[in-house]
């Protein structure tokens, strides 16, 4: 059998050489594709006249077919689309220029609110300059930009409110500091005028505690949010040392702290505890002109922490085990309870060691 007769018949391919037929076929195909799109699209021919538009374009911009098809860009509607930048986009795409990307502009109409549009033009017929087609994609971002602007306005308003709050907080803190200073001064003046030595000591103790609160408040007012424990305790002890240790007295006050942070609430309690214990040590552990050292340590544990104030002074007086300080001991115990910590007093041989230990949050426990 002849091999040529055994071959299957070849499918016939229609070659259209007539430019008019080819252009009509391309236009029909383009229109069919546009009908499937839900986006506002415009299809332009080589003269940049509208060949076809999607139904969503007519709906979105409230136009009729006669106001769009077979019209130049500036003739669409009542001329509101006559925007030079859009015409540049179309001409660049028609000539096969470099991609210009999305272009954003406002569509201004006399009887309707402006619309914010993002436009992109592409040449969809690359191999036939006579039958070139340019597709203009239109994305209405009016509502998106409105929401963005609203968010920006809300953020600016929030920033303004936060700034106002910060100013009011600073003013309140200054007033609190001034009030504490006034109270401390009144107590000191009263201590100088009373005749009873016991009353004078009580008034001086009250003065010292008010000043300790003022010192803690002054240090925290410049540190909003979480507080770095090490630098905070270092500044606090430096302030206490400057006010309580005379230049010629051989006493040192030192801080050793692990890198850790605490909330402002926790930092207040820690600061008051350290102040109470340090003042107590400087007053009672080194009688006369005795020298020595007070060491404040803060250590991170897993998952809690420990705070110690250790001196190498005279230690506790012989007799029944009793922590020094009286009211100070009650204050420290109360603040430790707020922090979920236990307090232990021990001999440092020589001196005294007061340690607070927090073992981490207890299951089901409410925050202090």
C-alpha positions as a printed NumPy array, in Angstrom:
array([[  0.   ,   0.   ,   0.   ],
       [  1.18 ,   3.525,  -0.796],
       [  2.513,   5.15 ,   2.41 ],
       [  0.992,   8.473,   1.441],
       [ -2.498,   6.919,   1.365],
       [ -2.002,   5.502,   4.923],
       [ -1.462,   8.97 ,   6.437],
       [ -4.488,  10.482,   8.193],
       [ -5.966,  13.489,   6.543],
       [ -4.537,  16.821,   7.775],
       [ -6.83 ,  19.366,   9.489],
       [ -7.469,  22.446,   7.452],
       [ -6.196,  25.819,   8.821],
       [ -7.909,  28.993,   7.713],
       [ -5.403,  31.724,   6.829],
       [ -6.959,  35.149,   6.629],
       [ -4.894,  37.468,   4.531],
       [ -7.426,  40.261,   4.174],
       [ -6.531,  43.002,   6.73 ],
       [-10.152,  44.074,   7.032],
       [-11.307,  40.545,   7.937],
       [ -8.387,  40.135,  10.349],
       [ -9.199,  43.421,  12.088],
       [-12.87 ,  42.487,  12.411],
       [-11.931,  39.1  ,  13.85 ],
       [ -9.577,  40.707,  16.417],
       [-12.228,  43.227,  17.407],
       [-14.866,  40.534,  17.86 ],
       [-12.495,  38.496,  19.999],
       [-11.605,  41.506,  22.108],
       [-15.255,  42.362,  22.662],
       [-16.005,  38.791,  23.677],
       [-13.204,  38.901,  26.24 ],
       [-14.435,  42.232,  27.599],
       [-17.903,  40.812,  28.106],
       [-16.478,  38.272,  30.588],
       [-14.76 ,  40.897,  32.759],
       [-16.259,  42.414,  35.879],
       [-13.749,  45.293,  35.881],
       [-14.305,  48.657,  34.2  ],
       [-12.304,  48.286,  30.963],
       [-11.983,  50.345,  27.787],
       [-10.646,  48.95 ,  24.495],
       [ -9.127,  51.483,  22.067],
       [ -8.17 ,  51.031,  18.43 ],
       [ -5.104,  52.361,  16.635],
       [ -6.659,  55.839,  16.437],
       [ -7.328,  55.72 ,  20.178],
       [-11.068,  55.56 ,  19.707],
       [-13.106,  53.381,  22.032],
       [-13.892,  50.079,  20.335],
       [-15.688,  48.519,  23.258],
       [-16.297,  48.938,  26.993],
       [-17.343,  46.503,  29.689],
       [-20.795,  46.652,  31.181],
       [-19.266,  47.449,  34.572],
       [-17.71 ,  50.608,  33.078],
       [-21.117,  51.929,  32.003],
       [-22.601,  51.105,  35.403],
       [-19.708,  52.485,  37.453],
       [-19.643,  55.85 ,  35.677],
       [-23.339,  56.1  ,  34.76 ],
       [-22.752,  56.349,  30.987],
       [-24.567,  55.03 ,  27.94 ],
       [-23.096,  53.275,  24.918],
       [-23.46 ,  56.329,  22.677],
       [-21.453,  58.412,  25.132],
       [-18.462,  56.048,  25.014],
       [-18.042,  53.804,  21.962],
       [-16.316,  55.148,  18.841],
       [-15.236,  58.241,  20.767],
       [-11.827,  59.624,  21.588],
       [-10.783,  59.825,  25.22 ],
       [-11.699,  63.509,  25.547],
       [-15.134,  62.889,  24.024],
       [-16.284,  60.271,  26.542],
       [-19.281,  61.488,  28.539],
       [-19.246,  65.257,  28.587],
       [-15.456,  65.564,  28.399],
       [-14.599,  64.655,  31.99 ],
       [-12.137,  61.999,  30.753],
       [-10.036,  64.575,  28.894],
       [ -7.02 ,  64.1  ,  31.161],
       [ -3.622,  64.621,  29.457],
       [ -1.865,  62.033,  31.642],
       [ -4.311,  59.293,  30.616],
       [ -3.855,  60.205,  26.959],
       [ -0.09 ,  59.889,  27.471],
       [ -0.581,  56.413,  28.945],
       [ -2.601,  55.319,  25.893],
       [ -0.126,  56.747,  23.365],
       [  2.823,  55.139,  25.156],
       [  1.094,  51.736,  25.119],
       [  0.084,  52.153,  21.458],
       [  3.687,  52.834,  20.438],
       [  5.03 ,  49.949,  22.54 ],
       [  6.849,  52.22 ,  24.963],
       [  8.291,  51.142,  28.314],
       [  5.787,  50.123,  31.017],
       [  4.726,  53.182,  33.004],
       [  2.922,  51.277,  35.719],
       [ -0.257,  52.354,  37.441],
       [ -1.296,  55.986,  37.307],
       [ -3.56 ,  57.459,  39.987],
       [ -5.744,  60.463,  39.343],
       [ -9.082,  62.081,  40.189],
       [-12.044,  61.979,  37.817],
       [-13.899,  65.242,  38.37 ],
       [-17.497,  65.587,  37.246],
       [-19.714,  68.649,  37.617],
       [-22.79 ,  67.   ,  39.089],
       [-21.162,  64.149,  41.018],
       [-18.477,  63.701,  43.662],
       [-14.938,  63.106,  42.358],
       [-13.678,  59.544,  41.989],
       [-10.158,  58.374,  42.707],
       [ -8.964,  56.058,  39.934],
       [ -5.927,  53.86 ,  39.348],
       [ -5.311,  53.347,  35.6  ],
       [ -3.142,  50.986,  33.604],
       [ -2.795,  50.891,  29.779],
       [ -1.476,  47.891,  27.833],
       [ -1.032,  47.105,  24.153],
       [ -2.75 ,  43.76 ,  23.522],
       [ -1.792,  43.351,  19.827],
       [  1.987,  43.363,  19.499],
       [  2.533,  41.908,  16.02 ],
       [  0.08 ,  43.968,  13.982],
       [  0.611,  47.708,  14.109],
       [ -2.267,  48.358,  11.719],
       [ -4.724,  46.623,  14.056],
       [ -3.226,  47.626,  17.393],
       [ -5.487,  47.553,  20.412],
       [ -4.907,  49.314,  23.735],
       [ -6.692,  48.107,  26.851],
       [ -7.255,  50.609,  29.642],
       [ -7.926,  49.022,  33.049],
       [ -9.731,  51.24 ,  35.552],
       [ -9.724,  50.528,  39.28 ],
       [-11.904,  52.751,  41.47 ],
       [-10.085,  53.256,  44.795],
       [-12.227,  56.117,  46.079],
       [-13.495,  54.217,  49.103],
       [-10.07 ,  52.729,  49.825],
       [ -8.464,  56.173,  49.869],
       [-11.302,  57.539,  52.   ],
       [-10.736,  54.82 ,  54.595],
       [ -6.973,  55.402,  54.47 ],
       [ -7.474,  59.136,  55.023],
       [ -9.857,  58.42 ,  57.876],
       [ -7.287,  56.118,  59.469],
       [ -4.608,  58.785,  59.12 ],
       [ -6.906,  61.356,  60.731],
       [ -7.681,  58.964,  63.584],
       [ -3.98 ,  58.234,  64.097],
       [ -3.172,  61.952,  64.157],
       [ -5.996,  62.536,  66.605],
       [ -4.747,  59.648,  68.729],
       [ -1.199,  61.075,  68.697],
       [ -2.552,  64.469,  69.741],
       [ -4.531,  62.908,  72.596],
       [ -1.52 ,  60.883,  73.726],
       [  0.641,  64.007,  73.652],
       [ -1.957,  65.904,  75.675],
       [ -2.181,  62.99 ,  78.132],
       [  1.604,  62.957,  78.479],
       [  1.655,  66.691,  79.247],
       [ -1.137,  66.317,  81.827],
       [  0.66 ,  63.347,  83.404],
       [  3.906,  65.299,  83.663],
       [  2.052,  68.225,  85.22 ],
       [  0.408,  65.901,  87.734],
       [  3.747,  64.299,  88.571],
       [  5.338,  67.715,  89.123],
       [  2.498,  68.667,  91.457],
       [  2.811,  65.387,  93.364],
       [  6.572,  65.929,  93.726],
       [  6.014,  69.496,  94.953],
       [  3.368,  68.334,  97.42 ],
       [  5.68 ,  65.656,  98.809],
       [  8.471,  68.196,  99.201],
       [  6.146,  70.528, 101.083],
       [  4.942,  67.72 , 103.381],
       [  8.531,  66.654, 104.061],
       [  9.511,  70.246, 104.883],
       [  6.584,  70.641, 107.294],
       [  7.546,  67.404, 109.068],
       [ 11.167,  68.51 , 109.379],
       [ 10.169,  71.922, 110.761],
       [  7.836,  70.253, 113.239],
       [ 10.623,  67.895, 114.332],
       [ 12.797,  70.914, 115.172],
       [ 10.135,  72.542, 117.306],
       [  8.885,  69.644, 119.446],
       [ 10.436,  69.1  , 122.871],
       [  9.901,  65.351, 123.091],
       [ 12.828,  63.366, 121.741],
       [ 10.549,  60.426, 120.907],
       [  8.206,  62.683, 118.907],
       [ 11.21 ,  64.212, 117.148],
       [ 12.42 ,  60.753, 116.077],
       [  8.969,  59.789, 114.806],
       [  8.704,  63.009, 112.804],
       [ 12.153,  62.506, 111.31 ],
       [ 11.221,  58.942, 110.334],
       [  8.06 ,  60.266, 108.693],
       [ 10.148,  62.898, 106.883],
       [ 12.557,  60.247, 105.593],
       [  9.721,  58.062, 104.3  ],
       [  8.03 ,  60.947, 102.52 ],
       [ 11.359,  61.841, 100.93 ],
       [ 11.839,  58.22 ,  99.858],
       [  8.45 ,  58.259,  98.117],
       [  9.382,  61.568,  96.458],
       [ 12.696,  60.124,  95.258],
       [ 11.052,  57.023,  93.754],
       [  8.363,  59.15 ,  92.101],
       [ 10.952,  61.53 ,  90.662],
       [ 12.979,  58.692,  89.151],
       [  9.936,  56.987,  87.592],
       [  8.316,  60.078,  86.087],
       [ 10.984,  60.19 ,  83.342],
       [ 10.529,  56.504,  82.485],
       [  7.089,  55.711,  81.021],
       [  6.214,  52.05 ,  80.52 ],
       [  8.487,  49.249,  81.697],
       [ 11.515,  50.154,  83.808],
       [ 15.037,  48.697,  83.581],
       [ 15.698,  47.499,  87.108],
       [ 19.499,  47.903,  87.199],
       [ 19.777,  51.581,  86.153],
       [ 16.698,  52.425,  88.23 ],
       [ 18.088,  50.971,  91.469],
       [ 21.521,  52.486,  90.747],
       [ 20.072,  55.998,  90.422],
       [ 17.888,  55.478,  93.477],
       [ 20.803,  54.358,  95.653],
       [ 22.993,  57.181,  94.346],
       [ 20.325,  59.654,  95.465],
       [ 20.015,  57.976,  98.876],
       [ 23.775,  57.94 ,  99.354],
       [ 24.127,  61.6  ,  98.418],
       [ 21.508,  62.632, 100.977],
       [ 22.487,  60.321, 103.868],
       [ 26.237,  59.655, 103.701],
       [ 28.444,  62.522, 104.808],
       [ 31.552,  63.225, 102.767],
       [ 33.929,  62.257, 105.591],
       [ 32.117,  59.04 , 106.524],
       [ 33.705,  55.805, 105.174],
       [ 30.494,  54.23 , 103.897],
       [ 29.758,  52.917, 100.416],
       [ 26.468,  51.998,  98.79 ],
       [ 26.722,  49.627,  95.822],
       [ 24.221,  48.01 ,  93.393],
       [ 24.564,  44.745,  91.445],
       [ 21.642,  43.832,  89.185],
       [ 20.949,  41.394,  86.378],
       [ 19.479,  42.756,  83.155],
       [ 15.721,  42.785,  83.78 ],
       [ 12.651,  44.982,  83.443],
       [  9.686,  45.63 ,  85.719],
       [  6.385,  47.38 ,  85.275],
       [  6.01 ,  50.868,  86.749],
       [  3.815,  49.412,  89.489],
       [  6.434,  46.815,  90.414],
       [  9.22 ,  49.393,  90.207],
       [  7.451,  51.625,  92.752],
       [  7.245,  48.762,  95.263],
       [ 10.849,  47.687,  94.615],
       [ 12.067,  51.264,  95.016],
       [ 10.212,  51.803,  98.292],
       [ 11.502,  48.489,  99.679],
       [ 15.116,  49.299,  98.744],
       [ 14.769,  52.818, 100.149],
       [ 13.375,  51.542, 103.456],
       [ 16.039,  48.87 , 103.866],
       [ 18.96 ,  51.089, 102.789],
       [ 17.916,  53.954, 105.082],
       [ 17.492,  51.474, 107.92 ],
       [ 20.963,  50.02 , 107.307],
       [ 22.684,  53.406, 107.063],
       [ 20.993,  54.572, 110.268],
       [ 21.486,  51.523, 112.477],
       [ 24.168,  49.218, 111.07 ],
       [ 27.08 ,  51.651, 111.403],
       [ 26.909,  53.491, 114.745],
       [ 29.196,  56.449, 115.333],
       [ 31.745,  56.851, 112.575],
       [ 31.973,  53.158, 111.809],
       [ 32.645,  52.438, 108.128],
       [ 31.308,  49.708, 105.907],
       [ 29.295,  48.828, 102.844],
       [ 25.659,  48.319, 101.911],
       [ 25.143,  46.075,  98.867],
       [ 21.86 ,  45.969,  96.929],
       [ 21.488,  42.995,  94.552],
       [ 18.734,  42.038,  92.124],
       [ 18.891,  38.592,  90.521],
       [ 16.696,  36.96 ,  87.922],
       [ 15.491,  33.513,  88.849],
       [ 13.52 ,  30.94 ,  86.895],
       [ 10.824,  32.191,  86.71 ],
       [ 10.956,  34.839,  89.465],
       [ 13.537,  37.148,  91.028],
       [ 15.317,  37.964,  94.304],
       [ 16.168,  41.316,  95.882],
       [ 18.709,  41.594,  98.703],
       [ 20.02 ,  44.437, 100.855],
       [ 23.153,  43.298, 102.704],
       [ 25.303,  45.33 , 105.066],
       [ 28.514,  44.431, 106.933],
       [ 27.63 ,  46.456, 109.987],
       [ 27.05 ,  45.485, 113.595],
       [ 24.214,  43.067, 112.829],
       [ 21.247,  42.355, 115.084],
       [ 21.47 ,  42.921, 118.783],
       [ 21.818,  39.736, 120.877],
       [ 18.612,  38.284, 122.223],
       [ 15.395,  36.983, 120.598],
       [ 15.531,  37.024, 116.788],
       [ 13.841,  40.26 , 115.804],
       [ 14.197,  42.26 , 112.63 ],
       [ 15.259,  45.853, 113.055],
       [ 13.035,  48.705, 112.001],
       [  9.625,  48.204, 113.595],
       [  7.351,  50.161, 111.238],
       [  9.88 ,  49.682, 108.439],
       [  9.558,  45.931, 108.768],
       [  5.786,  46.199, 108.424],
       [  6.129,  48.42 , 105.34 ],
       [  8.591,  46.028, 103.69 ],
       [  6.376,  43.026, 104.442],
       [  3.309,  44.787, 102.998],
       [  5.109,  45.804,  99.801],
       [  6.603,  42.307,  99.445],
       [  3.109,  40.842,  99.668],
       [  1.985,  43.093,  96.826],
       [  4.88 ,  41.738,  94.752],
       [  4.108,  38.114,  95.659],
       [  7.439,  37.793,  97.459],
       [  8.573,  36.415, 100.812],
       [ 10.949,  38.243, 103.17 ],
       [ 13.834,  36.551, 105.006],
       [ 16.147,  38.162, 107.577],
       [ 19.532,  36.525, 108.171],
       [ 22.871,  37.28 , 109.779],
       [ 25.513,  38.185, 107.196],
       [ 28.38 ,  37.587, 109.665],
       [ 28.995,  40.417, 110.069],
       [ 25.962,  42.493, 109.353],
       [ 22.448,  41.818, 108.179],
       [ 20.984,  40.239, 105.035],
       [ 17.389,  41.001, 104.087],
       [ 16.239,  39.064, 101.008],
       [ 12.931,  39.136,  99.148],
       [ 12.244,  36.151,  96.912],
       [  9.582,  35.924,  94.227],
       [  9.107,  32.399,  92.867],
       [  7.005,  33.441,  89.899],
       [  3.236,  33.783,  89.503],
       [  1.18 ,  31.263,  91.408],
       [ -1.425,  29.333,  89.38 ],
       [ -4.735,  31.175,  89.572],
       [ -3.247,  34.11 ,  91.499],
       [ -4.474,  37.587,  90.635],
       [ -1.831,  40.192,  89.655],
       [ -0.732,  42.604,  92.365]])
